[in-house]
């Protein structure tokens, strides 16, 4: 039983370590395309 407890504890430790090691996914949208003066003047008629 002691071996099982140690194995379970080691497994939980490895899972927690792996969860902390992964980086969160970046879900921010890319920056919008900046319009130059000519495009702004032509597009806003």
HELIX and SHEET records of a PDB file:
HELIX    1   1 UNK A    2  UNK A   21  1                                  20    
HELIX    2   2 UNK A   37  UNK A   43  1                                   7    
END                                                                             
